[in-house]
Amino acid sequence: MPRKPGAHCSLTWEQRVGSTLEGNLPQYKVGSNPCNVVIANITHPDVDVYDFRAYHKKCPYSSQSTSHVVRDEDPNSPTHWTMLDLGVGEITSHNDTKGVMIKRDRGFLCVDDNCYYYTTNSRRFFYR
């Protein structure tokens, strides 16, 4: 889930370059589709198969994820910066992306149009 601003974490080799082999290049070739993502159904601009070839995180709103908790980032909320469990109605199947989020800027972005967060807020779920 999102880290507190200013908090740092150490990433493993696999998380940085997409390989479980220390000191090796990524195991997946450029242009391959190891996640079996349906690129034709993704409507978010500038997304292609190359975005799904590195280390991935699963969207907490997807039924394919094992963790269904999100951090409350609303500063006006009484539960600000606490982890909240998602309800059963908030978890949807991400058929096109299999729940995989893409790496964007300084975090991960869910580009599946069936995401509950996207359908209710009209913006993509972003994880920092």
WOKALIN-V125206 format. One line per field, one symbol per residue. burial: I if it has 24 or more other ideal C-beta (glycine too) atoms within 12 Angstrom, else O. A space follows every 50 residues. Layout:
burial: ???
This chain:
burial: IIOOOOOOOOOOOOOOOIOOOOOOOOOOOOOOOOIOIOOOOIOIOOIOIO IIIIIIIIIIIIIIIOOIOIIOOOOOOOOOOOOOOIOOOIIIOIOIIIII IIIOOOOIIIIIIIIIIIOOOOOIIIIO
